[in-house]
Amino acid sequence: MTSYKFLEEYAQPVTEELQESFSRILTDIGEDVSRDGIQKTPERAAKAIQFLTSGYIQDAGAILESAMFDEDYHDMVIVKDIEFYSLCEHHMLPFFGKAHIAYIPNGKIVGLSKIPRIVNVFARRLQVQERLTHDILECINKTLKPAGVAVVIEASHMCMAMRGVQKQNSATTTSGFRGQFEKIETRNEFLKLIGSNLS
């Protein structure tokens, strides 16, 4: 199986079919695909969409498993303010923000850089914020098997800001809790440490 490191760095060759698809879109919206500023746009757009959806060819569980270590530590571990960028599956417009993630080890810890990596894996797929929260939560819970895991995501959605209701200052918060974080006192400690007003 191809390692996640290879997939993280691997740039897929852009297919002619994908470039032609973008060329047709440009033509359909009234652009002249032969003009100087647009000639390379289909190729650039194809490369961009391949990068922005590269999470489909990565295994988040394998990323965590590559850096799991036995450790007798049983207190909360928090990685907060993890920036992410994703595309909503409804309009393929960006949504972006920060993820705050905590877990309570149950005999194993994970290399801290792997937590932002799995956020990227799931964010680089067509998503809705609710499922993104759930995907990250369940991946950590299933792979690391901690005593508890918590995920809070705060994001702004361009499908609300650029079109539709056009509310530029709105934000959406989603959350998920498993294990010890289902206890209100543990959950509130986590929310206080990340500066959230959900408690």
Secondary structure, DSSP 8 states (H G I E B T S, - for coil): ---HHHHHH------HHHHHHHHHHHHHTT--TTSTTTTTHHHHHHHHHHHHTGGGG--HHHHHHTTEEE----S-EEEEEEEEEEEETTT--EEEEEEEEEEE-SSEEE-TTHHHHHHHHHHTSEE-HHHHHHHHHHHHHHHH--SEEEEEEEEEEHHHHTSTT--TT--EEEEEEEEGGGSHHHHHHHHHHTT-S--
